[in-house]
Amino acid sequence: MSALPAFAQVTRRAAKPVKTPPPSRPTPKASPAATRPAITRKDTRPAQPGTPQRLRHSKDTAAANPKTGRRAAAGREPDRKTLVGQRPSGKAAKTTRTTPAPGSRQASASVARTATASRNARARRDYTTRATAVRRTPTRAEAERAALRRRAEQARLAELARIRALDEQLQRTTQSSIEQDDLRGEDPAIRQLALDALGDRAGTVVVMEPWTGRVLSIVNQQWAVRTPFKPCSTIKVLTGYAALQEKLTTADEIILAGSRSWTLRTAMAQSNNEYFQVLAHRLGFERFLFYAGQAGFGRKTGINLPGETSGVIPRHPPADLGRMGSHGDGFGVTAVQLATFISALANGGTLYRPQVLRSPQEVARFKPLPVRTLPLTEDIRRDLLAGLVSAVERGTARRSGAAALGVAGKTGSCNCDFSPRTRVGLFVSFVDAPGKPGLLVTVITKGSMARGSSASVIAGSIYRGADVASRMPFRRQVAPSAEEPVETPDVPDEEETND
């Protein structure tokens, strides 16, 4: 019992004195464990019983750890585990934390942090619940719209795959046809220019002299001679020529078409469809076919290459006569036929038979062979030429970059009749400038990305290369013929009679 006062002294130093029970309450007989002094808390609640050894350990720990000692000095309650449980040892004893006293700054901050964390957790839970509910329980209309979008995307991807496969097939067909070309009579320099300009596109290129009919190069002879194409907007040259010949319009007449007023020159440069549909209705079906026959459509050109086709012309009035004059509906022409017709505009009205000179003997004996002469006056030629030059300078063929070389031409772009996924891009042109190489270039391309403007770029590359090459004597020049044209009758072959 002698150690009891000393123990009480230590207890008074570690914690505040506890309140003594009222004197009226009888004190039960204390047991050995109950005789130990109780450790009180700041809130005056009875402290848990402990042992002197545990209290001495707490005192030693507070002395050894100044931080813990400061907390004890602040009146904070030691950890309940330290007072009630087994004595911690090692690292656990060092990491024992005390509970902040109620009403203190630390307790208020702890309560605020707890409330903020609770609000954030509740907000996250509510958001997750709402998002999960939307994902898991879509409405019937939303599900149907999502299904429609998926089907539309699948259809779009399938369509793109079909278009890509068709383009690749056309490219393979073109390369195979080019490999089968008869290279006899081909001008090597011009052919190489045409091959480089065409690249990997599906198409054909015809280069000839419009003043003589001599063919300098045909890339992809299968398509140029034996495959008819829809002429698209290149038919507008024929429509304008026929309307001027019949005096149904003049170059200065202003026609309101669409939302603008057009003349022949501006409509030709911008390839306005409504303007030429008006001219086609003025011409009528019969007169339009008459001038198409004059241009050589629907009959063979007489080129000395095997398997030439006569093309296709409409035999009955179409449902839309205007589109026949603006898009070439019902017509099928070859690249050689287009080149022959445009050469007549370039040289003043004479259609020459195209000739491929395949031997030195043919070159030595070459004579231009005129087929027929168009009733093309100089005024009509000048009016048409103004529109063709404007198309290259500032119109649909401006991307060709050939305006500085004096090139005049007309583009054409439309869908194929047999497949809406396949387009045709055309460009018919010639050089109309003194001192420049007198070339005529006709380009026809085919594929999903085929356009007349792209075809004009191909021709422009050929003109620029030929302009550089013309400074060297790379071919023999032939003077135009002064003989009267002789009509060459068509000789139907077996393929034509079976159409």
Secondary structure per residue as TSV (DSSP state, phi and psi in degrees):
chain	resnum	aa	ss	phi	psi
A	1	M	-	360.0	-14.6
A	2	S	T	-67.2	-25.3
A	3	A	H	-82.1	-7.0
A	4	L	H	-66.4	-44.8
A	5	P	H	-61.8	-39.0
A	6	A	H	-63.1	-40.7
A	7	F	H	-64.3	-39.9
A	8	A	H	-64.9	-35.0
A	9	Q	H	-64.2	-42.3
A	10	V	H	-63.3	-39.5
A	11	T	H	-64.2	-39.8
A	12	R	H	-64.5	-32.0
A	13	R	H	-72.4	-34.0
A	14	A	H	-79.5	-32.2
A	15	A	S	-146.8	165.1
A	16	K	-	-69.7	153.2
A	17	P	-	-62.7	146.5
A	18	V	-	-90.1	155.5
A	19	K	-	-70.7	137.4
A	20	T	-	-82.2	144.1
A	21	P	-	-64.4	156.9
A	22	P	-	-56.3	144.5
A	23	P	T	-68.4	-20.0
A	24	S	T	-73.6	-21.6
A	25	R	S	-77.3	127.5
A	26	P	-	-68.0	138.2
A	27	T	-	-91.8	121.2
A	28	P	-	-69.9	163.7
A	29	K	-	-66.5	122.9
A	30	A	-	-78.1	141.0
A	31	S	-	-86.7	169.5
A	32	P	T	-57.8	-36.9
A	33	A	T	-74.8	-31.0
A	34	A	T	-78.3	-16.8
A	35	T	T	-71.6	-10.2
A	36	R	S	-74.6	143.7
A	37	P	-	-67.6	145.7
A	38	A	-	-87.0	144.3
A	39	I	-	-95.8	124.1
A	40	T	-	-98.5	157.6
A	41	R	-	-99.2	172.8
A	42	K	T	-67.9	-28.9
A	43	D	T	-86.9	16.7
A	44	T	-	65.2	9.3
A	45	R	-	-76.3	147.8
A	46	P	-	-60.1	136.0
A	47	A	-	-79.4	158.3
A	48	Q	-	-71.9	144.3
A	49	P	-	-65.9	149.2
A	50	G	-	-145.2	-176.5
A	51	T	-	-111.7	153.3
A	52	P	H	-59.3	-33.4
A	53	Q	H	-65.3	-37.3
A	54	R	H	-69.0	-39.1
A	55	L	H	-66.9	-40.8
A	56	R	H	-63.2	-35.3
A	57	H	H	-64.3	-40.5
A	58	S	H	-64.8	-39.3
A	59	K	H	-65.9	-43.6
A	60	D	H	-62.1	-41.0
A	61	T	H	-64.1	-40.9
A	62	A	H	-65.1	-35.9
A	63	A	H	-70.0	-38.4
A	64	A	H	-74.1	-30.4
A	65	N	-	-113.1	100.1
A	66	P	H	-57.1	-35.5
A	67	K	H	-62.1	-45.2
A	68	T	H	-65.3	-37.3
A	69	G	H	-63.8	-39.6
A	70	R	H	-64.2	-39.8
A	71	R	H	-62.9	-40.1
A	72	A	H	-66.4	-37.4
A	73	A	H	-66.1	-28.6
A	74	A	T	-74.1	-3.0
A	75	G	T	88.9	16.3
A	76	R	-	-81.6	148.5
A	77	E	B	-76.6	132.1
A	78	P	-	-62.4	160.2
A	79	D	-	-60.2	136.8
A	80	R	H	-60.4	-33.6
A	81	K	H	-64.3	-31.5
A	82	T	H	-70.1	-33.5
A	83	L	H	-85.4	-37.3
A	84	V	H	-98.9	-46.2
A	85	G	S	-75.4	-164.2
A	86	Q	-	-73.7	159.9
A	87	R	-	-70.0	121.1
A	88	P	-	-70.2	155.9
A	89	S	-	-139.0	157.7
A	90	G	T	66.2	-137.1
A	91	K	H	-65.8	-30.9
A	92	A	H	-63.1	-34.8
A	93	A	H	-68.6	-33.2
A	94	K	H	-75.9	-29.1
A	95	T	T	-92.4	7.2
A	96	T	-	-67.5	127.6
A	97	R	-	-111.0	151.3
A	98	T	-	-101.6	156.2
A	99	T	B	-85.5	130.5
A	100	P	-	-61.2	147.3
A	101	A	-	-71.7	141.1
A	102	P	T	-59.7	140.4
A	103	G	T	85.1	-8.0
A	104	S	S	-80.3	168.9
A	105	R	H	-64.0	-39.8
A	106	Q	H	-65.8	-38.4
A	107	A	H	-66.3	-41.0
A	108	S	H	-63.5	-42.5
A	109	A	H	-63.5	-39.3
A	110	S	H	-63.8	-41.3
A	111	V	H	-64.8	-40.7
A	112	A	H	-64.7	-42.1
A	113	R	H	-64.2	-40.0
A	114	T	H	-63.7	-42.8
A	115	A	H	-64.9	-40.6
A	116	T	H	-64.1	-44.5
A	117	A	H	-61.8	-37.8
A	118	S	H	-65.8	-43.3
A	119	R	H	-63.1	-43.0
A	120	N	H	-63.1	-42.8
A	121	A	H	-64.1	-40.0
A	122	R	H	-64.9	-40.0
A	123	A	H	-64.8	-43.0
A	124	R	H	-63.7	-39.5
A	125	R	H	-65.6	-43.0
A	126	D	H	-64.5	-42.4
A	127	Y	H	-63.0	-45.7
A	128	T	H	-61.5	-38.9
A	129	T	H	-65.4	-43.4
A	130	R	H	-65.2	-46.5
A	131	A	H	-61.6	-42.3
A	132	T	H	-65.6	-37.5
A	133	A	H	-65.5	-38.7
A	134	V	H	-66.7	-42.4
A	135	R	H	-68.7	-37.3
A	136	R	H	-84.6	-25.3
A	137	T	S	-128.0	65.6
A	138	P	-	-70.5	151.9
A	139	T	-	-73.5	165.4
A	140	R	H	-65.3	-38.8
A	141	A	H	-65.4	-41.3
A	142	E	H	-64.3	-40.6
A	143	A	H	-64.1	-39.7
A	144	E	H	-66.9	-40.8
A	145	R	H	-64.1	-41.2
A	146	A	H	-62.8	-39.9
A	147	A	H	-65.6	-40.0
A	148	L	H	-63.4	-40.5
A	149	R	H	-64.4	-41.0
A	150	R	H	-63.7	-43.8
A	151	R	H	-65.1	-39.6
A	152	A	H	-64.7	-40.5
A	153	E	H	-66.1	-41.0
A	154	Q	H	-63.8	-40.7
A	155	A	H	-65.9	-39.3
A	156	R	H	-63.9	-44.1
A	157	L	H	-65.6	-37.7
A	158	A	H	-66.2	-38.8
A	159	E	H	-65.0	-42.2
A	160	L	H	-62.1	-38.2
A	161	A	H	-65.1	-39.8
A	162	R	H	-65.9	-42.6
A	163	I	H	-63.5	-42.7
A	164	R	H	-63.6	-41.1
A	165	A	H	-64.6	-38.7
A	166	L	H	-67.4	-41.0
A	167	D	H	-61.9	-43.8
A	168	E	H	-64.0	-37.2
A	169	Q	H	-65.8	-41.7
A	170	L	H	-63.4	-39.2
A	171	Q	H	-65.0	-41.6
A	172	R	H	-65.3	-39.7
A	173	T	H	-63.8	-41.1
A	174	T	H	-63.0	-46.3
A	175	Q	H	-62.6	-39.2
A	176	S	H	-65.5	-39.7
A	177	S	H	-68.1	-39.5
A	178	I	H	-62.9	-37.6
A	179	E	H	-64.9	-23.6
A	180	Q	T	-93.3	3.5
A	181	D	-	-62.9	143.8
A	182	D	-	-83.4	111.3
A	183	L	-	-83.7	-2.0
A	184	R	T	-69.1	128.4
A	185	G	T	87.7	-3.4
A	186	E	-	-77.3	135.1
A	187	D	-	-76.6	116.0
A	188	P	H	-59.3	-41.2
A	189	A	H	-67.3	-45.3
A	190	I	H	-66.9	-40.5
A	191	R	H	-63.3	-40.9
A	192	Q	H	-65.3	-37.8
A	193	L	H	-61.5	-42.7
A	194	A	H	-67.5	-40.3
A	195	L	H	-64.2	-43.8
A	196	D	H	-64.8	-38.9
A	197	A	H	-70.8	-38.2
A	198	L	H	-69.8	-38.3
A	199	G	T	63.7	-135.1
A	200	D	T	-96.8	16.3
A	201	R	S	-77.3	155.2
A	202	A	S	-87.8	117.2
A	203	G	E	176.3	-169.8
A	204	T	E	-143.3	153.0
A	205	V	E	-134.7	132.2
A	206	V	E	-121.9	126.3
A	207	V	E	-123.6	124.7
A	208	M	E	-147.8	169.6
A	209	E	-	-93.6	115.3
A	210	P	T	-69.4	-17.2
A	211	W	T	-87.7	-11.1
A	212	T	T	-133.6	-21.8
A	213	G	-	86.3	5.0
A	214	R	B	-73.7	130.2
A	215	V	E	-89.1	122.7
A	216	L	E	-89.6	-34.7
A	217	S	E	-164.9	141.8
A	218	I	E	-131.0	111.5
A	219	V	E	-92.3	124.6
A	220	N	S	67.9	72.0
A	221	Q	H	-65.7	-27.1
A	222	Q	H	-59.8	-46.0
A	223	W	H	-77.0	-33.5
A	224	A	H	-73.9	-31.0
A	225	V	H	-111.7	-34.0
A	226	R	H	-112.3	-3.2
A	227	T	-	-121.3	114.7
A	228	P	-	-81.0	147.3
A	229	F	B	-126.5	155.0
A	230	K	-	-67.9	128.6
A	231	P	-	-71.7	-17.9
A	232	C	G	55.3	-137.5
A	233	S	G	-76.2	-7.1
A	234	T	G	-66.5	-17.0
A	235	I	H	-67.0	-16.6
A	236	K	H	-66.1	-25.8
A	237	V	H	-64.3	-42.9
A	238	L	H	-67.3	-40.6
A	239	T	H	-62.3	-45.4
A	240	G	H	-65.4	-40.2
A	241	Y	H	-62.9	-45.1
A	242	A	H	-66.3	-39.9
A	243	A	H	-66.7	-36.9
A	244	L	H	-69.8	-39.6
A	245	Q	H	-64.0	-38.9
A	246	E	T	-83.7	2.1
A	247	K	T	57.1	35.9
A	248	L	S	-87.9	-9.8
A	249	T	-	-158.8	170.2
A	250	T	-	-128.4	166.2
A	251	A	T	-66.2	-24.1
A	252	D	T	-96.9	-5.5
A	253	E	-	-66.1	134.0
A	254	I	-	-98.6	122.3
A	255	I	E	-116.7	127.9
A	256	L	E	-81.4	114.7
A	257	A	E	-135.7	122.0
A	258	G	T	73.3	-126.5
A	259	S	T	-109.7	11.3
A	260	R	E	-133.6	166.0
A	261	S	E	-102.5	135.1
A	262	W	E	-127.0	149.5
A	263	T	-	-112.0	174.7
A	264	L	H	-61.1	-40.4
A	265	R	H	-66.4	-48.4
A	266	T	H	-68.8	-37.3
A	267	A	H	-68.1	-35.6
A	268	M	H	-69.8	-39.7
A	269	A	H	-66.7	-41.6
A	270	Q	H	-96.4	0.8
A	271	S	T	55.5	52.2
A	272	N	-	-74.7	125.1
A	273	N	H	-74.4	-43.5
A	274	E	H	-62.8	-36.5
A	275	Y	H	-60.2	-48.9
A	276	F	H	-76.5	-20.8
A	277	Q	H	-68.9	-34.5
A	278	V	H	-62.9	-44.4
A	279	L	H	-64.5	-37.1
A	280	A	H	-64.7	-39.8
A	281	H	H	-66.4	-34.3
A	282	R	H	-66.7	-37.4
A	283	L	H	-71.1	-46.7
A	284	G	-	86.9	166.3
A	285	F	H	-68.7	-44.9
A	286	E	H	-66.6	-46.8
A	287	R	H	-67.7	-33.9
A	288	F	H	-63.6	-43.2
A	289	L	H	-65.3	-33.2
A	290	F	H	-61.4	-47.0
A	291	Y	H	-73.1	-27.2
A	292	A	H	-65.3	-38.2
A	293	G	H	-66.3	-37.7
A	294	Q	H	-60.7	-37.2
A	295	A	T	-73.4	-10.2
A	296	G	T	97.0	7.4
A	297	F	T	-75.8	141.7
A	298	G	T	83.5	6.7
A	299	R	S	-144.4	158.7
A	300	K	-	-74.2	149.3
A	301	T	-	-80.8	-20.9
A	302	G	-	87.2	16.0
A	303	I	-	-61.8	144.2
A	304	N	S	-85.5	56.3
A	305	L	S	-129.0	144.0
A	306	P	T	-73.1	152.5
A	307	G	T	78.2	21.5
A	308	E	-	-68.1	140.8
A	309	T	-	-104.2	155.4
A	310	S	-	-87.5	-5.3
A	311	G	-	80.6	-167.3
A	312	V	B	-133.7	135.8
A	313	I	-	-128.9	148.8
A	314	P	-	-69.4	136.7
A	315	R	S	-97.9	-14.5
A	316	H	S	-134.0	152.2
A	317	P	-	-58.8	133.2
A	318	P	-	-75.3	168.6
A	319	A	S	-65.0	-33.2
A	320	D	-	-123.4	98.0
A	321	L	H	-65.5	-32.0
A	322	G	H	-62.7	-40.5
A	323	R	H	-67.9	-24.6
A	324	M	H	-65.0	-34.4
A	325	G	H	-87.3	-12.5
A	326	S	H	-112.0	-30.1
A	327	H	T	-118.9	-10.6
A	328	G	-	78.6	28.0
A	329	D	T	-60.3	133.4
A	330	G	T	91.3	-11.2
A	331	F	-	-100.5	148.7
A	332	G	B	-137.6	113.8
A	333	V	B	-123.5	155.0
A	334	T	-	-95.9	164.5
A	335	A	H	-63.2	-33.9
A	336	V	H	-69.2	-38.4
A	337	Q	H	-64.0	-43.7
A	338	L	H	-62.3	-42.3
A	339	A	H	-63.2	-38.1
A	340	T	H	-67.2	-41.2
A	341	F	H	-67.3	-44.4
A	342	I	H	-67.4	-30.7
A	343	S	H	-63.6	-30.8
A	344	A	H	-66.2	-36.8
A	345	L	H	-68.4	-32.7
A	346	A	H	-72.6	-39.0
A	347	N	H	-98.0	1.0
A	348	G	T	108.4	3.2
A	349	G	S	126.7	3.8
A	350	T	E	-101.4	126.4
A	351	L	E	-91.4	118.5
A	352	Y	E	-100.2	149.9
A	353	R	-	-74.2	126.1
A	354	P	-	-66.7	137.5
A	355	Q	B	-133.5	134.9
A	356	V	-	-104.4	118.9
A	357	L	-	-90.7	102.5
A	358	R	-	-99.0	5.1
A	359	S	S	-152.1	159.4
A	360	P	H	-60.5	-31.6
A	361	Q	H	-65.9	-41.0
A	362	E	H	-66.4	-34.5
A	363	V	H	-65.4	-40.5
A	364	A	H	-69.7	-33.6
A	365	R	T	-96.1	7.7
A	366	F	-	-64.5	132.3
A	367	K	-	-137.0	131.9
A	368	P	-	-60.5	141.0
A	369	L	-	-117.3	95.8
A	370	P	E	-71.2	138.6
A	371	V	E	-98.6	-50.5
A	372	R	E	-156.8	164.7
A	373	T	E	-118.0	128.5
A	374	L	-	-80.3	146.8
A	375	P	-	-75.9	66.2
A	376	L	-	-104.0	109.2
A	377	T	-	-80.5	165.1
A	378	E	H	-67.6	-32.5
A	379	D	H	-66.2	-43.6
A	380	I	H	-66.1	-40.9
A	381	R	H	-62.2	-40.7
A	382	R	H	-65.3	-40.0
A	383	D	H	-65.7	-42.4
A	384	L	H	-67.4	-40.1
A	385	L	H	-64.3	-33.7
A	386	A	H	-62.4	-40.3
A	387	G	H	-70.1	-37.3
A	388	L	H	-69.7	-37.7
A	389	V	H	-68.1	-39.6
A	390	S	H	-64.9	-32.7
A	391	A	H	-62.6	-35.9
A	392	V	H	-80.8	-35.2
A	393	E	H	-74.1	-46.6
A	394	R	H	-143.3	10.8
A	395	G	S	-107.4	-143.0
A	396	T	T	-69.5	-16.6
A	397	A	T	-108.3	18.6
A	398	R	G	-66.4	-23.2
A	399	R	G	-68.3	-14.2
A	400	S	G	-66.1	-28.8
A	401	G	-	67.7	22.7
A	402	A	-	-105.8	10.7
A	403	A	G	-64.3	-35.8
A	404	A	G	-67.6	-18.2
A	405	L	G	-92.5	3.7
A	406	G	T	76.3	31.5
A	407	V	E	-87.4	136.8
A	408	A	E	-119.0	138.0
A	409	G	E	-166.5	173.9
A	410	K	E	-138.3	132.8
A	411	T	E	-92.1	166.8
A	412	G	E	-153.8	134.1
A	413	S	E	-145.2	129.9
A	414	C	E	-168.3	170.1
A	415	N	E	-81.1	150.3
A	416	C	-	-70.2	148.8
A	417	D	S	-66.6	-33.0
A	418	F	S	-89.0	-15.1
A	419	S	-	-151.5	118.4
A	420	P	T	-70.6	-15.2
A	421	R	T	-84.1	-8.7
A	422	T	-	-113.4	132.9
A	423	R	E	-114.2	160.2
A	424	V	E	-120.5	131.4
A	425	G	E	-121.0	125.7
A	426	L	E	-127.8	155.6
A	427	F	E	-153.3	118.8
A	428	V	E	-110.4	135.0
A	429	S	E	-160.7	165.1
A	430	F	E	-157.6	162.4
A	431	V	E	-91.4	126.6
A	432	D	-	-124.6	65.9
A	433	A	S	-147.7	135.1
A	434	P	T	-68.3	143.9
A	435	G	T	83.3	-2.1
A	436	K	S	-103.1	158.1
A	437	P	-	-63.9	126.7
A	438	G	-	-76.7	79.6
A	439	L	-	-111.7	152.7
A	440	L	E	-124.3	128.0
A	441	V	E	-124.1	126.0
A	442	T	E	-120.3	127.4
A	443	V	E	-125.4	132.7
A	444	I	E	-129.8	124.8
A	445	T	E	-120.1	160.0
A	446	K	E	-144.8	136.5
A	447	G	E	150.1	177.2
A	448	S	T	-66.9	-26.8
A	449	M	T	-106.2	13.1
A	450	A	-	-72.0	131.3
A	451	R	-	-143.6	155.9
A	452	G	H	-65.1	-35.7
A	453	S	H	-64.5	-37.6
A	454	S	H	-67.3	-38.0
A	455	A	H	-64.1	-34.7
A	456	S	H	-67.5	-31.6
A	457	V	H	-63.9	-40.4
A	458	I	H	-61.6	-47.0
A	459	A	H	-64.7	-39.5
A	460	G	H	-60.7	-37.9
A	461	S	H	-64.5	-37.9
A	462	I	H	-67.5	-43.0
A	463	Y	H	-62.4	-42.2
A	464	R	H	-65.5	-41.9
A	465	G	H	-66.1	-38.6
A	466	A	H	-69.9	-31.8
A	467	D	H	-65.4	-37.5
A	468	V	H	-70.3	-42.4
A	469	A	H	-70.9	-22.3
A	470	S	T	-69.1	-14.5
A	471	R	T	-73.1	-9.2
A	472	M	S	-118.2	146.5
A	473	P	-	-74.7	84.1
A	474	F	-	-95.6	-6.5
A	475	R	S	-155.1	160.3
A	476	R	-	-82.7	127.1
A	477	Q	-	-83.0	141.1
A	478	V	-	-121.9	132.7
A	479	A	-	-76.4	149.8
A	480	P	-	-61.9	154.9
A	481	S	-	-84.6	144.8
A	482	A	-	-102.0	5.9
A	483	E	S	-77.0	156.0
A	484	E	-	-71.5	141.6
A	485	P	-	-67.3	147.0
A	486	V	-	-121.7	130.1
A	487	E	-	-65.8	132.4
A	488	T	-	-108.6	110.2
A	489	P	-	-68.9	150.0
A	490	D	-	-74.0	139.2
A	491	V	-	-111.6	101.9
A	492	P	-	-66.3	137.0
A	493	D	-	-103.7	-176.8
A	494	E	H	-65.8	-36.8
A	495	E	H	-63.6	-38.8
A	496	E	H	-70.4	-38.5
A	497	T	H	-70.9	-21.4
A	498	N	T	-88.3	-1.3
A	499	D	-	-68.7	360.0
